[in-house]
Amino acid sequence: MTAHHKCAFEPAWTLLLAALLSADVPGQDEPPSLEERWLTLREKLDAEPRSGQRYRLLSEFLRSDEASQKPSHRIVLKARFTLGAEALRTRRVDDAAAEFEEIRRRSDRDAPWGLDLFGFATVGLAQAAESAGRTLDARQLYREVKVRCPATRYADWAELGLARLQTKAPAVGEQLPELPLLRDRSDQTHRVRDLRGEPAILLFLAGPQEDSRRRTILSALRAEDIATNRLWTFTERALPISPEGPPAGDRVFPSQNGLLSDIALSCRIQATPTWLVLGPDGRLVARNPSPQRLRQILRTLKRERNR
């Protein structure tokens, strides 16, 4: 072979070899699919208590090339819903509304999963409007859910929302509105009226990143010799079991729908953590007292009860 022929042949051979080496072969690693990346992300989210970090992880996933190229894919819409719910739990209602609106626009309601996402997103959008005080918008959205998603859990949540819009926020000195049965994380059911007879505290948290407030209130109850089951904690995300013993004597109520709880919306909770102190007669005594002030209030309520 002449030098000229050799030089002409080598580039073609090099290209062929490169093609063979880059071809898919059994056992060769492939880029993870969108579904696999979503499962990995869910594991990270479950292990991440900080809302800001969860928000960042979800935003990065949605900004990825594959997610951007498939904006109507079921996995992408699920991620968008998770991001909207995270924003709603931390009362970033405008951000939440934008995510829920995008899901409503892109979900395929002819597919079972599409109807689920549409119903979930519309309830979330209604809750965002309700949290922002836009009562007319919230009422219209809840009614839309009842029409478009009849005989579903979303219609049931919409019915609760419409009933809730007929009530007002409890003021100091007033009774809390009666609510449907509440289910704690031990799967036991309770009613707000069960708290009457002793001082009690309702604590509202967005998730485990705010659990230090719960521990502070438990310490105040113990210091005043009040049973820790007089603290009811309502959380939009699951709390870890306390090292003091499951569940440290208090009652913890996770959200039942992945959005905002009915009682948080009924009490017009605008930020978390928020805690409400109830007297033995069930009336609201104080909202967000400092730890020192909380102990003074509990002491006074005990004295009044014993008269």
C-alpha positions as CSV (number, residue, x, y, z in Angstrom):
1,M,0.0,0.0,0.0
2,T,1.4,3.4,-1.0
3,A,1.7,6.2,1.4
4,H,-0.9,8.0,-0.5
5,H,-3.4,5.1,-0.2
6,K,-2.6,4.7,3.4
7,C,-3.4,8.3,4.2
8,A,-6.7,8.2,2.3
9,F,-7.8,5.0,4.1
10,E,-7.0,5.9,7.7
11,P,-9.7,8.6,8.2
12,A,-12.5,6.2,7.0
13,W,-11.3,3.5,9.3
14,T,-11.0,5.9,12.2
15,L,-14.6,7.0,11.7
16,L,-15.8,3.4,11.5
17,L,-14.0,2.5,14.7
18,A,-15.4,5.5,16.5
19,A,-18.9,4.6,15.4
20,L,-18.5,1.0,16.6
21,L,-17.2,2.2,20.0
22,S,-20.1,4.7,20.5
23,A,-22.8,2.2,19.5
24,D,-25.1,0.8,22.2
25,V,-23.9,-2.5,23.5
26,P,-25.3,-4.7,26.2
27,G,-24.3,-3.5,29.7
28,Q,-23.2,0.0,28.4
29,D,-24.5,2.8,30.7
30,E,-27.3,4.9,29.1
31,P,-28.4,8.3,30.3
32,P,-31.2,8.0,32.9
33,S,-34.7,8.4,31.6
34,L,-37.0,11.1,32.7
35,E,-38.9,8.6,34.9
36,E,-35.6,7.4,36.5
37,R,-34.5,11.0,37.2
38,W,-37.9,11.7,38.8
39,L,-37.6,8.7,41.1
40,T,-34.1,9.8,42.1
41,L,-35.4,13.3,42.7
42,R,-38.3,12.0,44.9
43,E,-35.8,10.2,47.1
44,K,-33.8,13.4,47.6
45,L,-37.0,15.4,48.3
46,D,-38.2,12.9,50.9
47,A,-34.8,13.2,52.7
48,E,-34.7,17.0,52.5
49,P,-36.5,18.9,55.3
50,R,-35.6,22.4,54.1
51,S,-38.2,24.0,51.9
52,G,-35.7,26.2,50.1
53,Q,-33.6,23.2,49.1
54,R,-36.6,21.3,47.9
55,Y,-37.7,24.3,45.8
56,R,-34.3,24.5,44.3
57,L,-34.1,20.8,43.4
58,L,-37.5,20.9,41.7
59,S,-36.7,24.0,39.8
60,E,-33.5,22.5,38.5
61,F,-35.4,19.4,37.3
62,L,-37.9,21.5,35.5
63,R,-35.2,23.6,33.8
64,S,-33.4,20.5,32.5
65,D,-33.2,20.0,28.8
66,E,-35.4,16.9,28.7
67,A,-38.1,18.4,30.9
68,S,-38.1,21.6,28.9
69,Q,-38.5,19.6,25.7
70,K,-41.5,17.7,27.1
71,P,-43.6,20.3,29.0
72,S,-46.8,18.2,28.8
73,H,-45.2,14.9,29.9
74,R,-46.9,13.3,32.9
75,I,-43.7,13.3,34.9
76,V,-43.0,17.0,34.2
77,L,-46.5,17.9,35.2
78,K,-46.1,15.9,38.4
79,A,-42.9,17.7,39.2
80,R,-44.6,21.0,38.5
81,F,-47.5,20.1,40.9
82,T,-45.0,19.2,43.6
83,L,-43.3,22.6,43.1
84,G,-46.7,24.4,43.3
85,A,-47.6,22.5,46.5
86,E,-44.3,23.4,48.0
87,A,-44.8,27.1,47.2
88,L,-48.4,26.9,48.6
89,R,-47.3,25.3,51.9
90,T,-44.8,28.2,52.4
91,R,-47.5,30.7,51.4
92,R,-45.8,31.8,48.1
93,V,-49.3,31.9,46.6
94,D,-48.4,33.7,43.4
95,D,-45.7,31.2,42.6
96,A,-48.1,28.3,43.5
97,A,-50.8,29.8,41.3
98,A,-48.5,30.0,38.3
99,E,-47.5,26.3,38.5
100,F,-51.1,25.2,39.0
101,E,-52.3,27.3,36.0
102,E,-49.6,25.7,33.8
103,I,-50.8,22.2,34.8
104,R,-54.4,23.0,34.0
105,R,-53.4,24.3,30.6
106,R,-51.2,21.3,29.7
107,S,-52.9,18.3,31.3
108,D,-54.7,15.8,29.1
109,R,-58.1,15.4,30.8
110,D,-59.0,12.5,28.5
111,A,-56.3,10.4,30.3
112,P,-57.0,9.2,33.8
113,W,-53.8,10.7,35.1
114,G,-54.6,13.9,33.3
115,L,-57.9,14.3,35.1
116,D,-56.2,13.6,38.4
117,L,-53.6,16.3,37.8
118,F,-56.3,18.8,36.6
119,G,-58.4,18.2,39.7
120,F,-55.5,18.4,42.1
121,A,-54.1,21.6,40.4
122,T,-57.5,23.3,40.3
123,V,-58.0,22.6,44.1
124,G,-54.5,24.0,44.6
125,L,-55.3,27.1,42.6
126,A,-58.5,27.6,44.6
127,Q,-56.5,27.3,47.8
128,A,-54.0,29.8,46.6
129,A,-56.8,32.2,45.8
130,E,-58.4,31.5,49.2
131,S,-55.1,32.1,51.0
132,A,-54.6,35.4,49.2
133,G,-58.1,36.5,50.2
134,R,-59.5,36.3,46.7
135,T,-62.8,34.8,47.8
136,L,-64.7,35.2,44.5
137,D,-61.9,33.5,42.5
138,A,-61.7,30.7,45.0
139,R,-65.4,30.1,44.9
140,Q,-65.5,30.0,41.1
141,L,-62.6,27.5,41.0
142,Y,-64.2,25.2,43.6
143,R,-67.4,25.2,41.6
144,E,-65.4,24.3,38.5
145,V,-63.9,21.3,40.3
146,K,-67.4,20.1,41.2
147,V,-68.6,20.3,37.6
148,R,-65.5,18.9,35.9
149,C,-64.5,16.3,38.4
150,P,-67.8,15.0,39.8
151,A,-67.9,12.0,42.3
152,T,-64.1,12.4,43.0
153,R,-62.1,13.3,46.1
154,Y,-61.4,16.6,44.4
155,A,-65.1,17.4,44.4
156,D,-65.3,16.5,48.1
157,W,-62.4,18.9,48.8
158,A,-64.2,21.6,46.7
159,E,-67.3,21.1,48.8
160,L,-65.3,21.6,52.0
161,G,-63.8,24.7,50.4
162,L,-67.1,26.2,49.5
163,A,-68.4,25.6,53.0
164,R,-65.3,27.2,54.5
165,L,-65.7,30.3,52.4
166,Q,-69.0,30.9,54.3
167,T,-67.2,31.3,57.6
168,K,-64.9,34.0,59.0
169,A,-61.5,33.8,60.8
170,P,-61.9,33.2,64.5
171,A,-61.0,36.3,66.6
172,V,-59.6,36.3,70.1
173,G,-62.5,35.5,72.4
174,E,-64.4,33.5,69.8
175,Q,-64.9,29.8,69.4
176,L,-63.1,28.0,66.6
177,P,-65.4,26.8,63.8
178,E,-66.4,23.1,64.1
179,L,-64.6,21.1,61.5
180,P,-64.9,17.6,60.0
181,L,-63.2,14.7,61.7
182,L,-59.4,15.2,62.0
183,R,-57.1,12.2,61.5
184,D,-53.8,12.1,63.3
185,R,-50.7,10.3,62.1
186,S,-51.6,7.3,64.4
187,D,-54.8,7.0,62.3
188,Q,-57.0,8.1,65.2
189,T,-59.9,10.5,64.6
190,H,-60.6,13.6,66.7
191,R,-62.8,16.8,66.7
192,V,-61.7,20.3,67.9
193,R,-64.4,20.2,70.6
194,D,-62.5,17.3,72.2
195,L,-60.0,19.9,73.5
196,R,-62.5,21.6,75.8
197,G,-62.0,21.3,79.5
198,E,-58.3,22.1,79.6
199,P,-56.0,24.7,78.0
200,A,-54.8,23.6,74.5
201,I,-52.6,24.8,71.7
202,L,-53.0,24.4,67.9
203,L,-49.7,24.6,66.1
204,F,-49.5,25.0,62.3
205,L,-46.2,24.1,60.5
206,A,-45.2,23.8,56.9
207,G,-42.9,20.9,57.6
208,P,-40.0,19.5,59.6
209,Q,-37.8,22.5,59.1
210,E,-40.1,24.3,61.7
211,D,-40.2,21.5,64.2
212,S,-38.2,23.4,66.8
213,R,-41.3,25.5,67.5
214,R,-43.1,22.3,68.4
215,R,-40.4,21.3,70.9
216,T,-40.5,24.8,72.5
217,I,-44.2,24.5,73.1
218,L,-43.9,21.0,74.5
219,S,-41.4,22.3,77.0
220,A,-43.8,25.1,78.0
221,L,-46.6,22.5,78.6
222,R,-44.4,20.3,80.7
223,A,-43.1,23.3,82.7
224,E,-46.7,24.2,83.6
225,D,-47.6,20.5,84.3
226,I,-50.1,20.4,81.4
227,A,-50.4,17.1,79.4
228,T,-48.5,17.2,76.1
229,N,-51.5,15.8,74.3
230,R,-53.0,19.3,74.7
231,L,-50.8,20.3,71.8
232,W,-52.2,19.5,68.4
233,T,-49.8,20.0,65.5
234,F,-51.0,20.4,62.0
235,T,-48.3,20.0,59.4
236,E,-48.4,20.2,55.6
237,R,-45.5,17.8,55.4
238,A,-44.7,14.8,57.6
239,L,-42.7,15.3,60.8
240,P,-40.1,12.9,62.0
241,I,-40.9,10.8,65.1
242,S,-39.5,12.7,68.0
243,P,-36.6,11.1,69.9
244,E,-38.5,11.8,73.1
245,G,-40.9,9.0,72.1
246,P,-43.5,8.6,69.3
247,P,-45.1,11.0,69.1
248,A,-43.7,12.8,72.2
249,G,-47.2,12.8,73.8
250,D,-48.7,15.4,71.4
251,R,-51.0,14.8,68.5
252,V,-49.7,15.4,65.0
253,F,-52.1,15.8,62.1
254,P,-50.5,15.6,58.6
255,S,-52.3,17.2,55.7
256,Q,-54.7,14.7,54.1
257,N,-54.5,16.0,50.5
258,G,-50.9,17.1,50.0
259,L,-51.9,20.8,49.9
260,L,-53.2,23.0,52.8
261,S,-55.2,21.4,55.6
262,D,-58.9,22.4,56.0
263,I,-58.3,23.6,59.6
264,A,-55.3,25.8,58.5
265,L,-57.5,27.5,55.9
266,S,-60.5,27.7,58.3
267,C,-58.3,29.5,60.8
268,R,-56.9,31.8,58.1
269,I,-53.3,30.8,58.7
270,Q,-51.2,33.2,56.6
271,A,-47.7,32.0,57.6
272,T,-46.0,29.3,59.5
273,P,-45.2,28.5,62.2
274,T,-48.4,29.9,63.8
275,W,-49.8,28.8,67.2
276,L,-53.2,29.4,68.7
277,V,-53.9,29.1,72.4
278,L,-57.4,27.9,73.4
279,G,-59.0,28.3,76.8
280,P,-60.8,25.4,78.6
281,D,-64.1,26.7,77.1
282,G,-62.7,26.3,73.6
283,R,-62.3,30.0,72.9
284,L,-59.3,31.6,71.2
285,V,-57.1,33.3,73.9
286,A,-54.0,34.3,72.0
287,R,-52.2,34.0,68.7
288,N,-48.4,33.5,68.5
289,P,-47.4,34.5,72.1
290,S,-43.7,34.3,73.0
291,P,-42.5,31.3,75.0
292,Q,-42.5,33.4,78.2
293,R,-45.9,34.9,77.5
294,L,-47.2,31.4,76.6
295,R,-46.3,30.1,80.0
296,Q,-48.0,33.1,81.7
297,I,-51.1,32.4,79.8
298,L,-51.2,28.7,80.6
299,R,-50.6,29.5,84.3
300,T,-53.5,31.9,84.3
301,L,-55.8,29.5,82.4
302,K,-55.1,26.8,85.0
303,R,-55.9,29.1,87.9
304,E,-59.2,30.1,86.3
305,R,-60.1,26.5,85.6
306,N,-59.5,25.5,89.2
307,R,-61.7,28.3,90.7
